[in-house]
């Protein structure tokens, strides 16, 4: 090893995830050739270090440590390809030099509730000092990132031959001055960590003398260089709580390295830093070439001339600002001006894809994992569902076996709390056989998998066990009905008996009509899903039918119990939900449809029921062909009579014609109903009109623009409500007076094909 200072081993203080620090560490290790390398990190990871040299390991990755009895208590130590720690690990392995972690063990960090990549936690009122910000401000910079680029990241680009070891010594001295001025920066626990590091350094000295190097955060260098006694360090470490931990490597992403991801040692531009680390020369030119390629993929006209001009502008901006080389700020400003025509929209895409990026690391198969992770990995490979860091839409056709298997896997993972996929509305159609998912793999899902491992060793077994446990623990009917729906979506046939028992028990005891009404649609959907997926859901039928009968009996009285406006609107939503559910259930019980229609008739004709519910009941009966046009007009006339309050009348209109239910089209085709509304509206007193206007705007504002234009034209035709005076048989211009049944029958086949899609 080259001669080292008389005060001890080679201390390389770095910035976590700094490519300049990483290059400097590699150069320093090449120059000093230490006999061992010690790295800031949990010692429990020592056994996993050989995996870093395997072919299947591709950073960014992270060491994951979690409590053996509580996988949710976990911490990550992320490493990118440009992290100084990763560079030091790989250098040691390439030169057959022992490499070890020396930070406070995760067993202590997790036991004390510490979090973050360093396993460090501040006192509640402590404010963590940002040493880079202080040094940048001292140097006259208002941006720590820009200062770091100028003094560290651009060092290698300015030319070789610089004193690398001297640079580390200067940075250590600067940190020492900061610690003298500011103390420990608000983190008393740093003292405990540093005491443990010194103990590991003493052990290394007994084995290697001073011929070893330490790679750690620059903030710790002064403390590791200090002459602390063994007794003092033991006193700091005595009595620390401890838990049993398990560790592994997990894939990480560049996006999760960003500060926005919540990582305390994060960086704002991991994609940019990865480029700086890997670009052998001319980093700005190579970067702008990447930008041009991305913009071309988005069909923007960008030529080589744009790249040349952007390079010149970035260099000019750097020279004007006294910077040694263009940094990210100058580069993005040049891109905005030259390649984006001054627009921030394409610039936002560049910042997302290139400045931050969605690079996802890989971990070799030999990394230890819980059995549940192993089963999930097997299924991912079988189904060709690759974990990716960026959003990806997955369209599934449930009539295909492979797509059904993908759907079952994603639903089972959701039930286990592993949110790899999120169901979204399909753009390809609305058929019951279609399903669309948005997939995005986040590193934290590794923790969720470890947590879910307590339920079983396979995805199917774990999801089944968790569903049964959730059913037993559920207190409300809605929870169990949602769980029943999840079980059918996930194909958990073995869990259904326990869920159905809990469902029947909760339904029998629940007397709240609103909760019963809220639960019924989920059961009806579950029955339909069972048909689509081939799952036997007949056992749900009896429970759903019993629930529907209880709703039919209790709903009329529940709608006349002095409901206020908000409660009435909520109940109106329940009426809609129950109506749709009974439409699904009635295929097996036609009498149920008749009983429900009788309930709607009672609601529509009872003046003690709030207007919004009466109007909605009338509309549902009209749409089902169970309310003649003359009776509809009579009910509307009563609701809009002078005896009714304006607010109640407006509520009736909203229930009848609002809610995106095609009410506008109905009014276009029925002069009598439109005339009744028009006559009522022009007769509303001025003071009352102000109160009902928001409700009316909500009703009519939801109509399609074409419908609103047509209604306006119809109303405009006669002064003072001439529409109401029009003959009932007269049809608006463009519409036939009567239905042409022959032409209507001609499209029935096509409509059936569309609905079955």
ROTORSE-753221 format. One line per field, with one value per residue (C-alpha): residue number from 0; x, z, y. Coordinates in nm, 3 decimals. Each point is the difference from the previous one (the first is absolute). Last residue first. Layout:
BEGIN
num <- NUM;...
px <- X;...
pz <- Z;...
py <- Y;...
END
This chain:
BEGIN
num <- 756;755;754;753;752;751;750;749;748;747;746;745;744;743;742;741;740;739;738;737;736;735;734;733;732;731;730;729;728;727;726;725;724;723;722;721;720;719;718;717;716;715;714;713;712;711;710;709;708;707;706;705;704;703;702;701;700;699;698;697;696;695;694;693;692;691;690;689;688;687;686;685;684;683;682;681;680;679;678;677;676;675;674;673;672;671;670;669;668;667;666;665;664;663;662;661;660;659;658;657;656;655;654;653;652;651;650;649;648;647;646;645;644;643;642;641;640;639;638;637;636;635;634;633;632;631;630;629;628;627;626;625;624;623;622;621;620;619;618;617;616;615;614;613;612;611;610;609;608;607;606;605;604;603;602;601;600;599;598;597;596;595;594;593;592;591;590;589;588;587;586;585;584;583;582;581;580;579;578;577;576;575;574;573;572;571;570;569;568;567;566;565;564;563;562;561;560;559;558;557;556;555;554;553;552;551;550;549;548;547;546;545;544;543;542;541;540;539;538;537;536;535;534;533;532;531;530;529;528;527;526;525;524;523;522;521;520;519;518;517;516;515;514;513;512;511;510;509;508;507;506;505;504;503;502;501;500;499;498;497;496;495;494;493;492;491;490;489;488;487;486;485;484;483;482;481;480;479;478;477;476;475;474;473;472;471;470;469;468;467;466;465;464;463;462;461;460;459;458;457;456;455;454;453;452;451;450;449;448;447;446;445;444;443;442;441;440;439;438;437;436;435;434;433;432;431;430;429;428;427;426;425;424;423;422;421;420;419;418;417;416;415;414;413;412;411;410;409;408;407;406;405;404;403;402;401;400;399;398;397;396;395;394;393;392;391;390;389;388;387;386;385;384;383;382;381;380;379;378;377;376;375;374;373;372;371;370;369;368;367;366;365;364;363;362;361;360;359;358;357;356;355;354;353;352;351;350;349;348;347;346;345;344;343;342;341;340;339;338;337;336;335;334;333;332;331;330;329;328;327;326;325;324;323;322;321;320;319;318;317;316;315;314;313;312;311;310;309;308;307;306;305;304;303;302;301;300;299;298;297;296;295;294;293;292;291;290;289;288;287;286;285;284;283;282;281;280;279;278;277;276;275;274;273;272;271;270;269;268;267;266;265;264;263;262;261;260;259;258;257;256;255;254;253;252;251;250;249;248;247;246;245;244;243;242;241;240;239;238;237;236;235;234;233;232;231;230;229;228;227;226;225;224;223;222;221;220;219;218;217;216;215;214;213;212;211;210;209;208;207;206;205;204;203;202;201;200;199;198;197;196;195;194;193;192;191;190;189;188;187;186;185;184;183;182;181;180;179;178;177;176;175;174;173;172;171;170;169;168;167;166;165;164;163;162;161;160;159;158;157;156;155;154;153;152;151;150;149;148;147;146;145;144;143;142;141;140;139;138;137;136;135;134;133;132;131;130;129;128;127;126;125;124;123;122;121;120;119;118;117;116;115;114;113;112;111;110;109;108;107;106;105;104;103;102;101;100;99;98;97;96;95;94;93;92;91;90;89;88;87;86;85;84;83;82;81;80;79;78;77;76;75;74;73;72;71;70;69;68;67;66;65;64;63;62;61;60;59;58;57;56;55;54;53;52;51;50;49;48;47;46;45;44;43;42;41;40;39;38;37;36;35;34;33;32;31;30;29;28;27;26;25;24;23;22;21;20;19;18;17;16;15;14;13;12;11;10;9;8;7;6;5;4;3;2;1;0
px <- -6.803;-0.347;-0.145;0.129;-0.132;-0.340;-0.017;0.079;-0.279;-0.254;0.083;-0.263;-0.272;0.009;-0.050;-0.306;-0.134;-0.003;-0.082;-0.250;0.007;0.337;0.277;0.197;-0.218;-0.161;-0.306;-0.359;-0.229;-0.013;-0.086;0.211;-0.117;0.276;0.257;-0.142;0.145;-0.001;0.076;0.008;0.279;0.276;-0.076;0.058;0.318;0.140;-0.081;0.183;0.308;0.010;-0.026;0.285;0.221;-0.057;-0.194;0.178;-0.079;-0.372;-0.009;0.289;-0.128;-0.343;0.137;0.213;-0.304;-0.238;0.084;0.020;-0.329;-0.169;0.064;-0.114;-0.320;-0.012;-0.254;0.244;0.128;-0.338;-0.108;0.328;-0.011;-0.355;0.084;0.298;-0.216;-0.274;0.238;0.154;0.287;0.245;-0.097;0.098;0.330;0.081;-0.091;0.251;0.109;0.293;-0.117;-0.288;-0.348;-0.218;0.202;0.113;-0.352;-0.139;0.269;-0.100;-0.359;0.109;0.203;-0.283;-0.246;-0.297;-0.350;0.073;0.009;0.333;-0.022;-0.368;0.062;0.294;-0.213;-0.274;0.249;0.140;-0.354;-0.073;0.327;-0.082;0.222;0.121;0.201;0.328;0.118;-0.321;0.028;0.359;-0.107;-0.283;0.226;0.256;-0.257;-0.138;0.356;0.102;-0.335;0.033;-0.265;-0.297;-0.191;-0.020;-0.058;0.355;0.107;-0.302;0.054;0.367;-0.097;-0.245;0.276;0.220;-0.266;-0.039;0.375;0.021;-0.273;0.231;0.242;0.312;0.037;-0.132;0.337;0.172;-0.280;-0.032;0.355;-0.063;-0.307;0.183;0.277;-0.237;-0.202;0.325;0.094;-0.342;0.070;0.317;-0.187;-0.270;0.263;0.161;-0.330;-0.135;-0.198;-0.309;-0.066;-0.187;0.263;0.065;-0.372;0.005;0.332;-0.088;-0.193;0.181;0.336;-0.079;-0.090;0.324;0.208;-0.173;0.066;0.367;0.051;-0.176;0.200;0.340;0.010;-0.039;0.343;0.169;0.290;-0.003;0.164;-0.294;-0.269;0.174;0.052;-0.377;-0.067;0.263;-0.154;-0.330;0.171;0.177;-0.329;-0.171;0.240;-0.091;-0.369;0.053;0.208;-0.267;-0.274;0.164;-0.134;0.322;-0.018;-0.097;0.232;0.299;-0.056;-0.069;0.316;0.215;-0.124;0.056;0.360;0.077;-0.152;0.172;0.359;0.045;-0.132;0.255;-0.027;0.143;-0.303;-0.225;0.191;0.007;-0.378;-0.041;0.239;-0.206;-0.307;0.184;0.115;-0.343;-0.163;0.208;0.217;0.251;0.242;-0.127;-0.022;0.350;0.142;-0.165;0.120;0.354;0.015;-0.124;0.240;0.293;-0.089;-0.043;0.316;0.203;0.194;-0.279;-0.157;0.318;0.158;-0.229;0.245;0.293;-0.203;-0.092;0.368;0.093;-0.285;0.204;0.218;-0.292;-0.121;-0.259;-0.290;-0.319;-0.264;-0.280;-0.266;-0.227;-0.239;-0.280;-0.003;0.076;0.240;0.362;0.058;-0.047;-0.058;0.278;0.091;0.324;0.295;0.306;-0.200;0.114;-0.259;-0.075;-0.338;0.180;0.238;-0.293;-0.158;0.324;0.042;-0.362;0.024;0.320;-0.160;-0.303;0.229;0.171;-0.330;-0.154;-0.369;0.113;0.140;0.263;0.146;0.315;0.099;0.357;0.125;0.378;0.206;-0.057;-0.066;-0.042;-0.323;0.092;-0.265;0.251;0.267;-0.228;-0.135;0.347;0.085;-0.320;0.083;0.351;-0.136;-0.241;0.286;0.183;0.309;0.375;0.193;0.109;-0.236;0.209;-0.142;-0.097;-0.022;-0.282;0.082;-0.299;0.169;0.068;0.173;-0.073;-0.364;-0.161;0.219;-0.025;-0.380;-0.022;0.210;-0.254;-0.266;0.218;-0.008;0.271;0.018;0.077;0.329;0.184;-0.134;-0.114;0.304;0.238;-0.167;0.021;0.374;0.068;-0.176;0.148;0.351;0.201;0.374;0.242;-0.274;0.054;-0.361;0.066;0.221;-0.271;-0.263;0.231;0.068;-0.373;-0.067;0.271;-0.125;-0.358;0.112;0.178;-0.296;-0.247;0.222;-0.010;-0.374;-0.310;-0.350;-0.221;-0.167;0.024;0.275;0.177;-0.013;0.167;0.275;0.069;0.032;0.245;0.209;-0.015;0.153;0.280;0.096;-0.012;0.205;0.287;0.202;-0.037;-0.368;-0.087;0.017;-0.146;-0.285;-0.082;0.002;-0.251;-0.231;0.031;-0.104;-0.142;0.220;-0.091;0.176;-0.331;-0.195;-0.358;-0.065;0.005;0.365;0.079;0.148;-0.348;-0.015;0.330;-0.155;0.079;0.010;0.030;0.301;-0.065;-0.001;-0.176;-0.004;-0.021;-0.065;0.224;-0.029;0.321;0.112;0.363;0.100;0.085;0.185;0.196;0.115;0.120;0.183;0.180;0.124;-0.063;0.291;-0.188;0.048;-0.331;-0.176;0.163;-0.097;-0.367;-0.135;0.182;-0.231;0.206;0.267;0.274;0.333;0.238;0.376;0.000;0.079;-0.183;-0.149;0.030;-0.074;-0.317;-0.127;0.075;-0.190;-0.301;0.003;0.032;-0.306;-0.195;0.087;-0.095;-0.344;-0.053;0.116;-0.229;-0.284;0.039;-0.121;-0.049;0.300;0.256;0.149;-0.063;0.329;0.235;-0.194;0.027;0.374;0.044;-0.209;0.233;0.305;-0.147;-0.063;0.363;0.128;-0.219;0.136;0.355;-0.053;-0.111;0.286;-0.085;0.187;-0.287;-0.198;-0.294;-0.250;0.120;-0.059;-0.342;-0.201;0.193;0.043;-0.236;-0.263;-0.009;-0.052;-0.284;-0.172;0.041;-0.188;0.037;0.375;0.237;0.261;-0.136;-0.348;0.128;0.178;-0.314;-0.222;0.242;0.002;-0.380;-0.058;-0.283;-0.246;-0.070;-0.333;-0.105;0.355;0.143;-0.010;0.279;-0.009;0.221;-0.244;-0.291;-0.175;0.067;-0.269;0.234;-0.015;0.039;0.327;0.135;-0.039;0.088;0.355;0.170;0.225;0.310;-0.070;0.282;0.231;0.298;0.222;-0.008;0.080;-0.328;-0.192;0.154;-0.065;-0.361;-0.070;0.172;-0.201;-0.320;0.089;0.084;-0.347;0.010;-0.136;-0.272;-0.021;-0.303;0.019;-0.360;-0.171;-0.272;-0.255;-0.284;0.170;-0.098;0.135;0.320;0.049;0.093;0.319;0.002;0.328;-0.079;0.049;0.063;0.190;0.033;0.070;-0.056;0.369;0.102;0.248;-0.256;-0.110;0.326;-0.121;-0.299;0.178;0.124;-0.354;-0.061;0.288;-0.234;0.162;0.284;0.281;0.328;0.255;0.296;0.365;0.004;0.136;0.063;-0.007;-0.263;-0.209;0.029;-0.096;-0.306;-0.102;0.043;-0.219;-0.269;0.024;-0.055;-0.290;-0.164;-0.250;0.089;0.243;0.339;0.260;0.289;0.201;0.334;0.127;0.171;0.153;0.337;-0.147;0.024;0.295;-0.116;-0.123
pz <- -2.699;0.102;0.007;-0.349;-0.148;0.163;-0.146;-0.347;0.023;0.118;-0.280;-0.250;0.267;0.027;-0.373;0.004;0.321;-0.138;0.324;-0.039;-0.065;-0.175;0.123;-0.195;0.100;0.332;-0.009;0.024;0.160;0.339;-0.170;0.108;0.294;0.225;-0.260;-0.022;0.344;0.022;-0.359;-0.238;-0.197;0.248;0.220;-0.290;-0.103;0.352;0.027;-0.328;0.111;0.335;-0.171;-0.236;0.287;0.191;0.322;0.336;0.025;0.008;0.339;0.173;-0.128;0.138;0.345;0.003;-0.111;0.271;0.263;-0.238;-0.156;0.341;0.027;-0.358;0.027;-0.223;-0.281;-0.290;0.131;0.047;-0.357;-0.141;0.206;-0.110;-0.362;0.001;0.135;-0.258;-0.291;0.046;-0.239;0.106;0.365;-0.024;-0.165;0.291;0.256;-0.147;0.341;0.052;0.356;-0.086;-0.156;0.261;0.318;-0.094;-0.099;0.329;0.191;-0.181;0.109;0.360;-0.002;-0.163;0.270;-0.136;0.010;-0.315;-0.194;-0.118;0.178;-0.085;-0.368;-0.005;0.141;-0.257;-0.287;0.102;0.027;-0.356;-0.128;0.150;0.284;-0.014;-0.322;0.184;-0.084;0.137;0.324;0.047;-0.072;0.249;0.271;-0.068;0.024;0.326;0.141;-0.091;0.121;0.354;0.090;0.193;-0.328;-0.064;-0.371;-0.124;0.313;-0.013;-0.370;0.066;0.261;-0.245;-0.260;0.255;0.059;-0.373;-0.050;0.284;-0.162;-0.296;0.220;-0.167;-0.266;0.262;0.177;-0.262;-0.031;0.376;0.026;-0.235;0.196;0.331;-0.112;-0.130;0.323;0.197;-0.194;0.082;0.363;-0.012;-0.154;0.266;0.277;-0.138;-0.036;0.343;0.051;0.218;0.033;-0.327;-0.201;0.271;0.004;-0.371;0.021;0.266;-0.187;-0.332;0.180;0.196;-0.322;-0.166;0.289;-0.018;-0.373;0.049;0.266;-0.210;-0.310;0.167;0.013;-0.377;-0.045;-0.176;-0.180;-0.381;-0.029;-0.164;0.202;0.331;-0.100;-0.041;0.345;0.151;-0.170;0.168;0.336;-0.042;-0.099;0.319;0.260;-0.035;0.021;0.319;0.146;-0.088;0.136;0.343;0.167;-0.002;0.198;-0.276;-0.250;0.232;0.059;-0.367;-0.105;0.263;-0.122;-0.359;0.073;0.168;-0.291;-0.259;0.115;-0.183;-0.327;-0.003;-0.369;0.047;-0.142;0.198;0.321;-0.059;-0.036;0.323;0.169;-0.114;0.142;0.326;0.047;-0.085;0.267;0.274;0.269;-0.207;0.206;-0.106;-0.363;0.011;0.135;-0.275;-0.266;0.145;-0.015;-0.359;-0.112;0.163;-0.158;-0.347;0.015;0.131;0.327;0.230;0.212;0.179;-0.341;-0.043;0.196;-0.216;-0.311;0.132;0.068;-0.355;-0.116;0.133;-0.312;-0.218;-0.301;-0.213;-0.179;-0.118;-0.056;-0.251;0.001;-0.277;0.011;0.146;-0.312;0.037;-0.287;-0.099;0.219;0.318;0.325;0.248;0.236;0.196;-0.019;0.219;0.310;0.234;0.278;0.008;-0.166;-0.268;-0.059;-0.046;-0.250;-0.200;-0.007;-0.100;-0.283;-0.134;0.010;-0.186;-0.264;-0.047;-0.024;-0.257;0.042;0.266;-0.266;0.173;-0.088;0.195;0.030;0.107;0.240;0.037;0.244;-0.170;0.140;-0.293;-0.035;-0.236;0.151;0.087;0.096;0.227;0.144;0.101;0.148;0.206;0.132;0.101;0.163;0.207;0.105;0.159;-0.189;0.022;-0.305;-0.222;-0.280;-0.069;0.069;-0.271;-0.002;-0.137;-0.202;-0.001;-0.054;0.202;-0.243;-0.297;0.005;0.242;-0.075;-0.373;0.019;0.199;-0.270;-0.260;0.190;0.116;-0.341;-0.113;-0.349;0.152;-0.176;0.004;0.297;0.227;-0.080;0.070;0.335;0.076;-0.068;0.198;0.309;-0.038;0.005;-0.277;0.080;0.210;0.113;-0.009;-0.071;-0.347;-0.080;0.104;-0.208;-0.304;0.043;0.019;-0.309;-0.201;0.094;-0.087;-0.343;-0.076;0.114;-0.202;-0.307;0.051;-0.059;0.221;-0.148;0.277;-0.057;0.367;-0.095;-0.155;0.335;0.170;-0.261;0.028;0.377;-0.036;-0.239;0.256;0.257;-0.228;-0.081;0.368;0.113;-0.249;0.138;0.150;0.081;0.264;0.314;-0.152;-0.149;0.332;0.157;-0.256;0.062;0.376;-0.015;0.329;0.229;0.301;0.334;0.187;-0.228;-0.017;-0.366;-0.084;0.105;-0.301;0.048;-0.035;-0.359;-0.079;0.094;0.243;-0.033;0.327;0.180;0.317;0.376;0.296;0.346;0.360;0.231;0.226;0.258;0.077;0.361;-0.052;-0.323;0.133;0.298;-0.230;-0.199;0.312;0.124;-0.331;0.012;-0.275;-0.185;-0.289;-0.359;-0.005;0.138;-0.256;-0.285;0.093;-0.201;-0.312;-0.015;0.010;-0.188;0.234;-0.131;0.141;0.049;0.351;0.157;-0.191;0.262;0.322;-0.199;-0.139;0.353;0.096;-0.309;0.103;0.341;-0.164;-0.211;0.314;0.164;-0.321;0.007;0.363;-0.064;-0.302;0.244;0.140;-0.331;0.014;-0.211;0.221;0.117;-0.224;-0.003;0.092;-0.222;-0.291;0.046;0.002;-0.316;-0.174;0.121;-0.139;-0.337;-0.010;0.079;-0.270;-0.252;0.108;-0.071;-0.353;-0.073;-0.356;-0.289;-0.240;-0.165;0.041;-0.058;0.304;0.223;-0.149;0.250;0.303;0.027;-0.271;0.026;0.378;-0.018;-0.252;0.221;0.311;-0.170;0.130;-0.050;0.164;0.122;0.356;-0.138;-0.177;0.313;0.209;-0.259;-0.029;0.377;0.021;0.375;0.129;0.219;0.333;0.179;-0.018;0.038;-0.326;-0.144;-0.172;-0.174;-0.260;-0.279;0.197;0.311;0.365;0.205;0.284;-0.079;-0.371;0.050;0.254;-0.214;-0.302;0.131;0.050;-0.300;-0.081;-0.321;-0.125;-0.300;-0.011;-0.308;-0.300;-0.240;-0.195;0.323;0.167;-0.303;-0.018;0.361;-0.033;-0.311;0.181;0.297;-0.227;-0.157;-0.380;-0.070;0.251;0.359;0.229;0.372;0.087;0.337;0.133;0.275;-0.216;0.005;0.367;0.162;-0.204;0.018;-0.340;-0.186;-0.370;-0.174;-0.308;-0.374;-0.280;-0.115;-0.205;0.168;-0.230;-0.084;0.360;0.167;0.225;0.115;0.195;0.225;0.138;0.304;0.092;-0.006;0.370;0.054;-0.092;-0.225;-0.008;-0.174;0.114;-0.266;0.066;-0.113;-0.137;-0.353;0.063;-0.359;-0.134;0.311;-0.041;-0.368;0.074;0.285;-0.219;-0.273;0.256;0.166;-0.338;-0.064;0.330;0.122;0.369;0.026;0.100;0.274;-0.083;0.313;-0.068;0.323;0.293;0.134;-0.165;-0.339;-0.255;-0.203;-0.294;0.076
py <- -0.749;-0.131;0.350;0.075;-0.327;0.057;0.351;-0.136;-0.256;0.258;0.244;-0.116;-0.014;0.381;0.044;-0.225;0.156;0.355;0.182;0.283;0.375;-0.027;0.228;0.264;0.292;-0.064;-0.226;0.121;-0.257;0.170;0.326;0.289;0.206;-0.122;0.092;0.346;0.064;0.376;0.073;-0.297;-0.155;0.080;-0.304;-0.238;0.179;-0.010;-0.370;-0.065;0.194;-0.179;-0.338;0.084;0.117;-0.327;0.040;0.034;0.372;-0.077;-0.169;0.176;0.333;-0.082;-0.079;0.315;0.208;-0.127;0.262;0.296;-0.105;0.015;0.374;0.063;-0.200;-0.311;0.052;-0.012;-0.336;-0.159;0.077;-0.127;-0.320;-0.074;0.082;-0.234;-0.279;0.063;0.042;-0.345;-0.074;0.270;-0.058;-0.366;0.092;0.227;-0.265;-0.243;-0.126;0.236;0.069;0.223;-0.023;-0.170;0.040;0.349;0.100;-0.132;0.192;0.319;-0.062;-0.056;0.323;0.197;-0.115;-0.190;0.152;0.202;-0.327;-0.140;-0.336;-0.037;0.077;-0.239;-0.279;0.070;0.013;-0.338;-0.140;0.114;-0.149;-0.338;-0.129;-0.360;0.029;-0.059;0.353;0.148;-0.196;0.118;0.359;-0.007;-0.141;0.273;0.275;-0.132;-0.034;0.358;0.130;-0.134;-0.263;0.139;0.048;-0.375;-0.073;-0.067;-0.190;-0.230;-0.066;-0.074;-0.260;-0.162;-0.014;-0.178;-0.264;-0.058;-0.032;-0.251;-0.209;-0.055;-0.194;-0.142;0.269;0.241;0.007;0.214;0.255;-0.019;0.129;0.291;0.108;-0.046;0.231;0.266;-0.008;0.025;0.314;0.151;-0.085;0.210;0.292;-0.030;-0.008;0.315;0.186;-0.097;-0.321;0.027;-0.372;-0.041;-0.186;-0.261;-0.087;-0.076;-0.195;-0.257;-0.267;0.020;0.014;-0.316;-0.182;0.112;-0.132;-0.337;-0.018;0.088;-0.266;-0.264;0.090;0.004;-0.378;0.001;0.154;-0.292;0.163;-0.019;0.341;0.177;-0.177;0.063;0.360;0.036;-0.143;0.227;0.299;-0.082;-0.034;0.334;0.163;-0.132;0.143;0.367;-0.079;-0.200;0.282;0.255;-0.224;-0.024;-0.316;-0.207;-0.322;-0.242;0.165;-0.031;-0.372;-0.076;0.181;-0.172;-0.336;0.110;0.101;-0.332;-0.194;0.224;-0.058;-0.329;0.145;0.282;0.089;0.350;0.178;-0.232;0.062;0.375;0.011;-0.194;0.242;0.298;-0.172;-0.065;0.357;0.138;-0.216;0.155;-0.160;-0.195;-0.211;-0.342;0.105;0.150;-0.327;-0.203;0.243;-0.008;-0.378;-0.011;0.274;-0.180;-0.334;0.146;0.212;-0.291;-0.043;0.110;0.274;0.115;0.067;0.300;0.215;-0.112;0.074;0.345;0.066;-0.094;0.225;0.292;-0.023;0.120;-0.197;0.177;-0.167;0.169;-0.263;-0.043;-0.271;-0.116;-0.295;0.209;0.213;0.371;0.052;0.054;0.304;-0.200;0.184;-0.069;-0.285;0.067;-0.240;-0.050;0.085;-0.275;0.033;-0.373;0.057;0.200;-0.293;-0.236;0.238;0.021;-0.378;-0.065;0.253;-0.154;-0.348;0.133;0.149;-0.336;-0.189;0.232;0.091;0.249;0.233;0.211;0.340;0.094;0.363;0.075;0.263;0.006;-0.207;-0.333;-0.349;-0.237;-0.192;-0.283;-0.230;-0.274;0.253;0.199;-0.324;-0.117;0.339;-0.008;-0.347;0.110;0.314;-0.211;-0.228;0.297;0.107;-0.060;0.124;-0.291;0.100;0.307;0.349;0.248;0.378;0.212;0.313;0.234;0.334;0.314;0.237;-0.226;-0.110;0.249;0.302;-0.065;-0.032;0.324;0.170;-0.113;0.199;0.291;0.169;0.244;-0.147;-0.342;-0.080;0.334;0.201;-0.282;-0.216;0.289;0.065;-0.370;-0.007;0.316;-0.138;-0.349;0.137;0.160;-0.009;0.206;0.240;0.375;0.082;0.142;-0.299;-0.247;0.182;-0.006;-0.371;-0.075;0.215;-0.171;-0.346;0.100;0.124;-0.326;-0.208;0.208;-0.040;-0.376;0.021;0.012;-0.006;-0.138;-0.334;-0.116;-0.246;0.298;0.176;-0.296;-0.018;0.373;-0.031;-0.288;0.213;0.280;-0.235;-0.112;0.360;0.098;-0.302;0.054;-0.294;-0.347;0.053;-0.261;0.212;0.316;-0.204;-0.163;0.347;0.126;-0.295;0.046;0.368;0.129;-0.206;-0.208;-0.030;0.042;-0.231;0.127;-0.069;0.369;0.001;-0.217;-0.345;-0.148;0.124;-0.168;-0.332;-0.279;-0.378;-0.193;-0.150;-0.193;0.030;-0.162;0.152;-0.119;0.292;0.206;0.274;0.195;-0.046;0.091;0.169;0.347;-0.151;-0.229;0.303;0.180;-0.308;-0.049;0.357;0.254;0.158;0.163;-0.120;-0.184;0.309;0.231;-0.238;-0.041;0.296;-0.122;-0.301;-0.316;-0.193;-0.127;-0.123;-0.259;-0.027;0.145;-0.338;-0.271;-0.233;0.201;0.315;-0.158;-0.069;0.360;0.117;-0.208;0.169;0.340;-0.074;-0.092;0.331;0.179;-0.154;0.097;0.357;0.023;-0.069;0.349;0.134;0.377;0.098;-0.176;0.330;0.301;0.191;-0.283;-0.235;0.244;0.041;-0.378;-0.027;0.245;-0.194;-0.322;0.169;0.118;-0.351;-0.149;0.251;-0.075;-0.367;0.085;0.239;0.098;-0.160;-0.029;0.278;0.231;-0.281;-0.192;0.301;0.080;-0.207;0.128;0.378;0.121;-0.274;0.026;0.376;-0.041;-0.260;0.219;0.288;0.357;-0.004;0.249;-0.246;0.018;-0.068;-0.310;-0.121;0.047;-0.170;-0.290;-0.044;-0.034;0.017;-0.217;0.188;-0.165;0.036;-0.365;-0.138;-0.117;-0.348;-0.183;-0.338;0.160;-0.072;0.143;-0.119;-0.046;-0.173;-0.095;-0.371;0.068;0.188;-0.249;-0.313;0.214;-0.001;0.339;0.063;-0.208;-0.193;-0.220;-0.048;-0.235;0.060;-0.234;0.287;-0.025;-0.055;0.304;0.219;-0.124;0.089;0.340;0.087;-0.100;0.221;0.294;-0.021;0.033;-0.348;0.076;-0.121;0.014;-0.091;-0.086;-0.034;-0.224;-0.035;-0.138;-0.338;-0.043;-0.320;-0.010;0.375;0.133;0.078;0.082;0.074;0.199;-0.029;0.249;-0.194;-0.321;-0.332;-0.300;-0.035;-0.049;0.234;0.167;-0.346;-0.031;0.288;-0.192;-0.146;0.347;0.144;-0.059;0.244;0.288;0.266;0.251;-0.182;-0.155;-0.097;-0.229;-0.032;0.355;0.073;0.372;0.130;-0.237;0.055;0.376;-0.014;-0.216;0.226;0.310;-0.147;-0.086;0.341;0.164;-0.238;0.103;-0.258;0.056;0.289;-0.124;0.003;-0.230;-0.074;-0.173;-0.152;0.174;0.317;-0.038;0.078;-0.281;-0.124;-0.209;-0.352
END
